[in-house]
Amino acid sequence: MTLEWALSDAGIDPKKDVNIDTSVAFSAMSSAFIGGTGDFVALFEPNALELEKEGYGYVVASLGELGGVVPYTAFFARDSYLNENKELIENFDKAIQKGIDFVHNSSDEKIAEAIVDQFPDTSLDDLTKIVERYRSIDAWSKTTEFSEEEFDHLQDIMINAKELDSKVPFSDLMYEN
């Protein structure tokens, strides 16, 4: 959806001007691209850097940058769980914020060192390059909260992709202590 948004924002009609193949499984996108499917592929890291290093292509743009601020990762819980576990929810939020603060207050290499065990097939040097890429486009939020403007932008992307008919009021989304 963010790719379609970025194309539309650049004056390209994603339904008429290009062919976006959504039939390829997410886990097979790198292999399909290497095998000749498509002229472009949208990948997460470290896959994008791996293809670049192997000479199969180049990272030409970041959808994270082109798409604007999009509240991407969200955690959901029922009202009853939130009401019954306020301290746990507050501590969870504090832990996520602590991670965000670490990213903003640490060097690229220190961040890479902290996450290297999560990427056993990726070198520390490559992870450092990936962190540099993310930092260069200001990819990380500063807080666990997101604004009404960011939520509306996410909904605009979903409406553009015909995945949402109309916007949900921001007030319906928020949980107040």
Biotite code that builds the C-alpha atoms (Angstrom):
import biotite.structure as struc

atoms = struc.array([
    struc.Atom([0.000, 0.000, 0.000], chain_id="A", res_id=1, res_name="MET", atom_name="CA", element="C"),
    struc.Atom([2.844, 2.390, 0.781], chain_id="A", res_id=2, res_name="THR", atom_name="CA", element="C"),
    struc.Atom([4.406, 1.632, -2.607], chain_id="A", res_id=3, res_name="LEU", atom_name="CA", element="C"),
    struc.Atom([1.115, 2.463, -4.310], chain_id="A", res_id=4, res_name="GLU", atom_name="CA", element="C"),
    struc.Atom([0.888, 5.665, -2.267], chain_id="A", res_id=5, res_name="TRP", atom_name="CA", element="C"),
    struc.Atom([4.433, 6.696, -3.205], chain_id="A", res_id=6, res_name="ALA", atom_name="CA", element="C"),
    struc.Atom([3.750, 6.016, -6.879], chain_id="A", res_id=7, res_name="LEU", atom_name="CA", element="C"),
    struc.Atom([0.491, 7.990, -6.774], chain_id="A", res_id=8, res_name="SER", atom_name="CA", element="C"),
    struc.Atom([2.240, 10.824, -4.969], chain_id="A", res_id=9, res_name="ASP", atom_name="CA", element="C"),
    struc.Atom([4.809, 10.895, -7.813], chain_id="A", res_id=10, res_name="ALA", atom_name="CA", element="C"),
    struc.Atom([2.052, 11.114, -10.445], chain_id="A", res_id=11, res_name="GLY", atom_name="CA", element="C"),
    struc.Atom([2.146, 7.438, -11.423], chain_id="A", res_id=12, res_name="ILE", atom_name="CA", element="C"),
    struc.Atom([-1.140, 5.544, -11.448], chain_id="A", res_id=13, res_name="ASP", atom_name="CA", element="C"),
    struc.Atom([-0.314, 2.217, -9.741], chain_id="A", res_id=14, res_name="PRO", atom_name="CA", element="C"),
    struc.Atom([-3.303, 0.534, -11.414], chain_id="A", res_id=15, res_name="LYS", atom_name="CA", element="C"),
    struc.Atom([-2.651, 1.754, -14.973], chain_id="A", res_id=16, res_name="LYS", atom_name="CA", element="C"),
    struc.Atom([0.975, 2.851, -15.371], chain_id="A", res_id=17, res_name="ASP", atom_name="CA", element="C"),
    struc.Atom([2.735, -0.122, -13.749], chain_id="A", res_id=18, res_name="VAL", atom_name="CA", element="C"),
    struc.Atom([2.118, -3.769, -12.994], chain_id="A", res_id=19, res_name="ASN", atom_name="CA", element="C"),
    struc.Atom([2.451, -4.527, -9.296], chain_id="A", res_id=20, res_name="ILE", atom_name="CA", element="C"),
    struc.Atom([2.600, -8.300, -8.826], chain_id="A", res_id=21, res_name="ASP", atom_name="CA", element="C"),
    struc.Atom([1.185, -9.210, -5.433], chain_id="A", res_id=22, res_name="THR", atom_name="CA", element="C"),
    struc.Atom([1.113, -12.944, -6.157], chain_id="A", res_id=23, res_name="SER", atom_name="CA", element="C"),
    struc.Atom([4.672, -13.522, -4.930], chain_id="A", res_id=24, res_name="VAL", atom_name="CA", element="C"),
    struc.Atom([4.920, -14.664, -1.309], chain_id="A", res_id=25, res_name="ALA", atom_name="CA", element="C"),
    struc.Atom([6.724, -12.163, 0.891], chain_id="A", res_id=26, res_name="PHE", atom_name="CA", element="C"),
    struc.Atom([9.434, -14.684, 1.747], chain_id="A", res_id=27, res_name="SER", atom_name="CA", element="C"),
    struc.Atom([10.069, -15.360, -1.959], chain_id="A", res_id=28, res_name="ALA", atom_name="CA", element="C"),
    struc.Atom([10.323, -11.774, -3.202], chain_id="A", res_id=29, res_name="MET", atom_name="CA", element="C"),
    struc.Atom([14.132, -11.637, -3.287], chain_id="A", res_id=30, res_name="SER", atom_name="CA", element="C"),
    struc.Atom([14.366, -14.960, -5.117], chain_id="A", res_id=31, res_name="SER", atom_name="CA", element="C"),
    struc.Atom([11.648, -14.006, -7.595], chain_id="A", res_id=32, res_name="ALA", atom_name="CA", element="C"),
    struc.Atom([13.437, -10.740, -8.377], chain_id="A", res_id=33, res_name="PHE", atom_name="CA", element="C"),
    struc.Atom([16.783, -12.524, -8.814], chain_id="A", res_id=34, res_name="ILE", atom_name="CA", element="C"),
    struc.Atom([14.999, -14.999, -11.076], chain_id="A", res_id=35, res_name="GLY", atom_name="CA", element="C"),
    struc.Atom([13.773, -12.222, -13.355], chain_id="A", res_id=36, res_name="GLY", atom_name="CA", element="C"),
    struc.Atom([10.327, -11.393, -12.010], chain_id="A", res_id=37, res_name="THR", atom_name="CA", element="C"),
    struc.Atom([9.878, -7.642, -12.213], chain_id="A", res_id=38, res_name="GLY", atom_name="CA", element="C"),
    struc.Atom([12.111, -4.666, -12.786], chain_id="A", res_id=39, res_name="ASP", atom_name="CA", element="C"),
    struc.Atom([11.813, -3.493, -9.171], chain_id="A", res_id=40, res_name="PHE", atom_name="CA", element="C"),
    struc.Atom([11.155, -5.167, -5.841], chain_id="A", res_id=41, res_name="VAL", atom_name="CA", element="C"),
    struc.Atom([10.179, -3.769, -2.451], chain_id="A", res_id=42, res_name="ALA", atom_name="CA", element="C"),
    struc.Atom([12.240, -5.439, 0.277], chain_id="A", res_id=43, res_name="LEU", atom_name="CA", element="C"),
    struc.Atom([12.970, -5.031, 3.934], chain_id="A", res_id=44, res_name="PHE", atom_name="CA", element="C"),
    struc.Atom([16.494, -5.064, 5.234], chain_id="A", res_id=45, res_name="GLU", atom_name="CA", element="C"),
    struc.Atom([18.746, -7.022, 5.386], chain_id="A", res_id=46, res_name="PRO", atom_name="CA", element="C"),
    struc.Atom([17.413, -8.499, 2.126], chain_id="A", res_id=47, res_name="ASN", atom_name="CA", element="C"),
    struc.Atom([17.873, -5.259, 0.181], chain_id="A", res_id=48, res_name="ALA", atom_name="CA", element="C"),
    struc.Atom([21.518, -4.906, 1.195], chain_id="A", res_id=49, res_name="LEU", atom_name="CA", element="C"),
    struc.Atom([22.166, -8.588, 0.425], chain_id="A", res_id=50, res_name="GLU", atom_name="CA", element="C"),
    struc.Atom([20.833, -8.240, -3.134], chain_id="A", res_id=51, res_name="LEU", atom_name="CA", element="C"),
    struc.Atom([22.871, -5.085, -3.595], chain_id="A", res_id=52, res_name="GLU", atom_name="CA", element="C"),
    struc.Atom([26.065, -6.738, -2.329], chain_id="A", res_id=53, res_name="LYS", atom_name="CA", element="C"),
    struc.Atom([25.486, -9.764, -4.580], chain_id="A", res_id=54, res_name="GLU", atom_name="CA", element="C"),
    struc.Atom([25.160, -7.478, -7.613], chain_id="A", res_id=55, res_name="GLY", atom_name="CA", element="C"),
    struc.Atom([21.505, -8.174, -8.396], chain_id="A", res_id=56, res_name="TYR", atom_name="CA", element="C"),
    struc.Atom([20.378, -4.581, -8.087], chain_id="A", res_id=57, res_name="GLY", atom_name="CA", element="C"),
    struc.Atom([20.591, -1.320, -6.196], chain_id="A", res_id=58, res_name="TYR", atom_name="CA", element="C"),
    struc.Atom([18.541, 0.330, -3.524], chain_id="A", res_id=59, res_name="VAL", atom_name="CA", element="C"),
    struc.Atom([17.130, 3.301, -5.403], chain_id="A", res_id=60, res_name="VAL", atom_name="CA", element="C"),
    struc.Atom([14.707, 4.660, -2.809], chain_id="A", res_id=61, res_name="ALA", atom_name="CA", element="C"),
    struc.Atom([13.182, 3.951, 0.555], chain_id="A", res_id=62, res_name="SER", atom_name="CA", element="C"),
    struc.Atom([9.450, 3.431, 0.783], chain_id="A", res_id=63, res_name="LEU", atom_name="CA", element="C"),
    struc.Atom([9.795, 4.455, 4.414], chain_id="A", res_id=64, res_name="GLY", atom_name="CA", element="C"),
    struc.Atom([11.018, 7.836, 3.260], chain_id="A", res_id=65, res_name="GLU", atom_name="CA", element="C"),
    struc.Atom([8.730, 8.241, 0.239], chain_id="A", res_id=66, res_name="LEU", atom_name="CA", element="C"),
    struc.Atom([5.615, 7.129, 2.092], chain_id="A", res_id=67, res_name="GLY", atom_name="CA", element="C"),
    struc.Atom([5.940, 9.680, 4.849], chain_id="A", res_id=68, res_name="GLY", atom_name="CA", element="C"),
    struc.Atom([5.381, 8.971, 8.513], chain_id="A", res_id=69, res_name="VAL", atom_name="CA", element="C"),
    struc.Atom([3.257, 5.852, 8.767], chain_id="A", res_id=70, res_name="VAL", atom_name="CA", element="C"),
    struc.Atom([2.386, 4.275, 12.124], chain_id="A", res_id=71, res_name="PRO", atom_name="CA", element="C"),
    struc.Atom([3.545, 0.843, 11.044], chain_id="A", res_id=72, res_name="TYR", atom_name="CA", element="C"),
    struc.Atom([3.838, -1.361, 14.092], chain_id="A", res_id=73, res_name="THR", atom_name="CA", element="C"),
    struc.Atom([0.945, -1.500, 16.493], chain_id="A", res_id=74, res_name="ALA", atom_name="CA", element="C"),
    struc.Atom([0.052, -3.612, 19.503], chain_id="A", res_id=75, res_name="PHE", atom_name="CA", element="C"),
    struc.Atom([-3.549, -4.503, 20.178], chain_id="A", res_id=76, res_name="PHE", atom_name="CA", element="C"),
    struc.Atom([-5.405, -5.545, 23.304], chain_id="A", res_id=77, res_name="ALA", atom_name="CA", element="C"),
    struc.Atom([-9.023, -5.746, 24.343], chain_id="A", res_id=78, res_name="ARG", atom_name="CA", element="C"),
    struc.Atom([-10.409, -3.016, 26.595], chain_id="A", res_id=79, res_name="ASP", atom_name="CA", element="C"),
    struc.Atom([-10.881, -5.576, 29.362], chain_id="A", res_id=80, res_name="SER", atom_name="CA", element="C"),
    struc.Atom([-7.197, -6.554, 29.211], chain_id="A", res_id=81, res_name="TYR", atom_name="CA", element="C"),
    struc.Atom([-6.091, -2.933, 29.221], chain_id="A", res_id=82, res_name="LEU", atom_name="CA", element="C"),
    struc.Atom([-8.322, -2.137, 32.190], chain_id="A", res_id=83, res_name="ASN", atom_name="CA", element="C"),
    struc.Atom([-7.193, -5.201, 34.156], chain_id="A", res_id=84, res_name="GLU", atom_name="CA", element="C"),
    struc.Atom([-3.467, -4.781, 33.405], chain_id="A", res_id=85, res_name="ASN", atom_name="CA", element="C"),
    struc.Atom([-2.745, -1.050, 33.553], chain_id="A", res_id=86, res_name="LYS", atom_name="CA", element="C"),
    struc.Atom([0.655, -1.436, 35.214], chain_id="A", res_id=87, res_name="GLU", atom_name="CA", element="C"),
    struc.Atom([1.755, -4.094, 32.715], chain_id="A", res_id=88, res_name="LEU", atom_name="CA", element="C"),
    struc.Atom([0.666, -1.898, 29.781], chain_id="A", res_id=89, res_name="ILE", atom_name="CA", element="C"),
    struc.Atom([2.494, 1.112, 31.250], chain_id="A", res_id=90, res_name="GLU", atom_name="CA", element="C"),
    struc.Atom([5.654, -0.958, 31.750], chain_id="A", res_id=91, res_name="ASN", atom_name="CA", element="C"),
    struc.Atom([5.398, -2.345, 28.213], chain_id="A", res_id=92, res_name="PHE", atom_name="CA", element="C"),
    struc.Atom([5.136, 1.194, 26.856], chain_id="A", res_id=93, res_name="ASP", atom_name="CA", element="C"),
    struc.Atom([8.116, 2.286, 28.962], chain_id="A", res_id=94, res_name="LYS", atom_name="CA", element="C"),
    struc.Atom([10.179, -0.649, 27.658], chain_id="A", res_id=95, res_name="ALA", atom_name="CA", element="C"),
    struc.Atom([9.392, 0.210, 24.036], chain_id="A", res_id=96, res_name="ILE", atom_name="CA", element="C"),
    struc.Atom([10.240, 3.872, 24.730], chain_id="A", res_id=97, res_name="GLN", atom_name="CA", element="C"),
    struc.Atom([13.529, 2.786, 26.320], chain_id="A", res_id=98, res_name="LYS", atom_name="CA", element="C"),
    struc.Atom([14.385, 0.975, 23.070], chain_id="A", res_id=99, res_name="GLY", atom_name="CA", element="C"),
    struc.Atom([13.440, 4.031, 21.013], chain_id="A", res_id=100, res_name="ILE", atom_name="CA", element="C"),
    struc.Atom([15.618, 6.223, 23.229], chain_id="A", res_id=101, res_name="ASP", atom_name="CA", element="C"),
    struc.Atom([18.505, 3.761, 22.855], chain_id="A", res_id=102, res_name="PHE", atom_name="CA", element="C"),
    struc.Atom([18.272, 4.014, 19.067], chain_id="A", res_id=103, res_name="VAL", atom_name="CA", element="C"),
    struc.Atom([18.281, 7.809, 19.129], chain_id="A", res_id=104, res_name="HIS", atom_name="CA", element="C"),
    struc.Atom([21.105, 8.067, 21.651], chain_id="A", res_id=105, res_name="ASN", atom_name="CA", element="C"),
    struc.Atom([23.460, 5.379, 20.329], chain_id="A", res_id=106, res_name="SER", atom_name="CA", element="C"),
    struc.Atom([25.880, 5.065, 17.451], chain_id="A", res_id=107, res_name="SER", atom_name="CA", element="C"),
    struc.Atom([25.011, 3.006, 14.404], chain_id="A", res_id=108, res_name="ASP", atom_name="CA", element="C"),
    struc.Atom([27.572, 0.382, 15.408], chain_id="A", res_id=109, res_name="GLU", atom_name="CA", element="C"),
    struc.Atom([26.280, 0.168, 18.987], chain_id="A", res_id=110, res_name="LYS", atom_name="CA", element="C"),
    struc.Atom([22.741, -0.421, 17.694], chain_id="A", res_id=111, res_name="ILE", atom_name="CA", element="C"),
    struc.Atom([24.029, -3.061, 15.277], chain_id="A", res_id=112, res_name="ALA", atom_name="CA", element="C"),
    struc.Atom([25.883, -4.772, 18.120], chain_id="A", res_id=113, res_name="GLU", atom_name="CA", element="C"),
    struc.Atom([22.688, -4.827, 20.171], chain_id="A", res_id=114, res_name="ALA", atom_name="CA", element="C"),
    struc.Atom([20.644, -6.526, 17.426], chain_id="A", res_id=115, res_name="ILE", atom_name="CA", element="C"),
    struc.Atom([23.243, -8.744, 15.736], chain_id="A", res_id=116, res_name="VAL", atom_name="CA", element="C"),
    struc.Atom([21.975, -11.894, 17.485], chain_id="A", res_id=117, res_name="ASP", atom_name="CA", element="C"),
    struc.Atom([18.559, -11.360, 15.873], chain_id="A", res_id=118, res_name="GLN", atom_name="CA", element="C"),
    struc.Atom([20.175, -11.550, 12.424], chain_id="A", res_id=119, res_name="PHE", atom_name="CA", element="C"),
    struc.Atom([22.485, -14.590, 12.548], chain_id="A", res_id=120, res_name="PRO", atom_name="CA", element="C"),
    struc.Atom([23.093, -14.538, 8.785], chain_id="A", res_id=121, res_name="ASP", atom_name="CA", element="C"),
    struc.Atom([24.049, -10.849, 8.677], chain_id="A", res_id=122, res_name="THR", atom_name="CA", element="C"),
    struc.Atom([27.446, -9.441, 9.604], chain_id="A", res_id=123, res_name="SER", atom_name="CA", element="C"),
    struc.Atom([27.935, -6.656, 12.112], chain_id="A", res_id=124, res_name="LEU", atom_name="CA", element="C"),
    struc.Atom([29.334, -4.487, 9.303], chain_id="A", res_id=125, res_name="ASP", atom_name="CA", element="C"),
    struc.Atom([26.205, -5.039, 7.188], chain_id="A", res_id=126, res_name="ASP", atom_name="CA", element="C"),
    struc.Atom([23.901, -4.347, 10.123], chain_id="A", res_id=127, res_name="LEU", atom_name="CA", element="C"),
    struc.Atom([25.781, -1.132, 10.793], chain_id="A", res_id=128, res_name="THR", atom_name="CA", element="C"),
    struc.Atom([25.226, -0.078, 7.161], chain_id="A", res_id=129, res_name="LYS", atom_name="CA", element="C"),
    struc.Atom([21.530, -0.897, 7.467], chain_id="A", res_id=130, res_name="ILE", atom_name="CA", element="C"),
    struc.Atom([21.216, 1.161, 10.659], chain_id="A", res_id=131, res_name="VAL", atom_name="CA", element="C"),
    struc.Atom([22.979, 4.026, 8.849], chain_id="A", res_id=132, res_name="GLU", atom_name="CA", element="C"),
    struc.Atom([20.379, 3.790, 6.056], chain_id="A", res_id=133, res_name="ARG", atom_name="CA", element="C"),
    struc.Atom([17.485, 3.887, 8.487], chain_id="A", res_id=134, res_name="TYR", atom_name="CA", element="C"),
    struc.Atom([19.017, 6.798, 10.400], chain_id="A", res_id=135, res_name="ARG", atom_name="CA", element="C"),
    struc.Atom([19.678, 8.735, 7.164], chain_id="A", res_id=136, res_name="SER", atom_name="CA", element="C"),
    struc.Atom([15.956, 8.811, 6.394], chain_id="A", res_id=137, res_name="ILE", atom_name="CA", element="C"),
    struc.Atom([14.933, 9.453, 10.010], chain_id="A", res_id=138, res_name="ASP", atom_name="CA", element="C"),
    struc.Atom([13.012, 6.163, 10.038], chain_id="A", res_id=139, res_name="ALA", atom_name="CA", element="C"),
    struc.Atom([12.582, 5.826, 13.778], chain_id="A", res_id=140, res_name="TRP", atom_name="CA", element="C"),
    struc.Atom([9.858, 7.519, 15.707], chain_id="A", res_id=141, res_name="SER", atom_name="CA", element="C"),
    struc.Atom([10.840, 9.515, 18.752], chain_id="A", res_id=142, res_name="LYS", atom_name="CA", element="C"),
    struc.Atom([7.975, 8.251, 20.891], chain_id="A", res_id=143, res_name="THR", atom_name="CA", element="C"),
    struc.Atom([5.537, 5.359, 21.241], chain_id="A", res_id=144, res_name="THR", atom_name="CA", element="C"),
    struc.Atom([2.687, 7.743, 20.542], chain_id="A", res_id=145, res_name="GLU", atom_name="CA", element="C"),
    struc.Atom([1.522, 8.812, 17.122], chain_id="A", res_id=146, res_name="PHE", atom_name="CA", element="C"),
    struc.Atom([-0.450, 11.833, 16.095], chain_id="A", res_id=147, res_name="SER", atom_name="CA", element="C"),
    struc.Atom([-3.858, 12.236, 14.545], chain_id="A", res_id=148, res_name="GLU", atom_name="CA", element="C"),
    struc.Atom([-2.101, 13.530, 11.415], chain_id="A", res_id=149, res_name="GLU", atom_name="CA", element="C"),
    struc.Atom([-0.007, 10.339, 11.175], chain_id="A", res_id=150, res_name="GLU", atom_name="CA", element="C"),
    struc.Atom([-3.091, 8.171, 11.712], chain_id="A", res_id=151, res_name="PHE", atom_name="CA", element="C"),
    struc.Atom([-4.971, 10.095, 9.014], chain_id="A", res_id=152, res_name="ASP", atom_name="CA", element="C"),
    struc.Atom([-2.017, 9.627, 6.637], chain_id="A", res_id=153, res_name="HIS", atom_name="CA", element="C"),
    struc.Atom([-2.095, 5.863, 7.250], chain_id="A", res_id=154, res_name="LEU", atom_name="CA", element="C"),
    struc.Atom([-5.804, 5.867, 6.477], chain_id="A", res_id=155, res_name="GLN", atom_name="CA", element="C"),
    struc.Atom([-5.223, 7.920, 3.311], chain_id="A", res_id=156, res_name="ASP", atom_name="CA", element="C"),
    struc.Atom([-2.768, 5.237, 2.177], chain_id="A", res_id=157, res_name="ILE", atom_name="CA", element="C"),
    struc.Atom([-5.324, 2.515, 2.915], chain_id="A", res_id=158, res_name="MET", atom_name="CA", element="C"),
    struc.Atom([-8.109, 4.408, 1.129], chain_id="A", res_id=159, res_name="ILE", atom_name="CA", element="C"),
    struc.Atom([-5.814, 4.984, -1.870], chain_id="A", res_id=160, res_name="ASN", atom_name="CA", element="C"),
    struc.Atom([-5.215, 1.207, -1.996], chain_id="A", res_id=161, res_name="ALA", atom_name="CA", element="C"),
    struc.Atom([-8.975, 0.578, -1.731], chain_id="A", res_id=162, res_name="LYS", atom_name="CA", element="C"),
    struc.Atom([-8.469, -1.338, 1.525], chain_id="A", res_id=163, res_name="GLU", atom_name="CA", element="C"),
    struc.Atom([-10.505, 1.126, 3.588], chain_id="A", res_id=164, res_name="LEU", atom_name="CA", element="C"),
    struc.Atom([-13.733, 2.858, 2.592], chain_id="A", res_id=165, res_name="ASP", atom_name="CA", element="C"),
    struc.Atom([-13.708, 5.738, 5.044], chain_id="A", res_id=166, res_name="SER", atom_name="CA", element="C"),
    struc.Atom([-11.648, 7.088, 7.901], chain_id="A", res_id=167, res_name="LYS", atom_name="CA", element="C"),
    struc.Atom([-12.067, 6.058, 11.514], chain_id="A", res_id=168, res_name="VAL", atom_name="CA", element="C"),
    struc.Atom([-12.050, 8.962, 13.959], chain_id="A", res_id=169, res_name="PRO", atom_name="CA", element="C"),
    struc.Atom([-8.770, 9.229, 15.831], chain_id="A", res_id=170, res_name="PHE", atom_name="CA", element="C"),
    struc.Atom([-10.746, 9.459, 19.092], chain_id="A", res_id=171, res_name="SER", atom_name="CA", element="C"),
    struc.Atom([-12.123, 5.936, 18.468], chain_id="A", res_id=172, res_name="ASP", atom_name="CA", element="C"),
    struc.Atom([-8.578, 4.565, 18.339], chain_id="A", res_id=173, res_name="LEU", atom_name="CA", element="C"),
    struc.Atom([-7.149, 5.992, 21.515], chain_id="A", res_id=174, res_name="MET", atom_name="CA", element="C"),
    struc.Atom([-7.164, 4.338, 24.914], chain_id="A", res_id=175, res_name="TYR", atom_name="CA", element="C"),
    struc.Atom([-7.248, 6.743, 27.818], chain_id="A", res_id=176, res_name="GLU", atom_name="CA", element="C"),
    struc.Atom([-6.040, 5.719, 31.286], chain_id="A", res_id=177, res_name="ASN", atom_name="CA", element="C"),
])
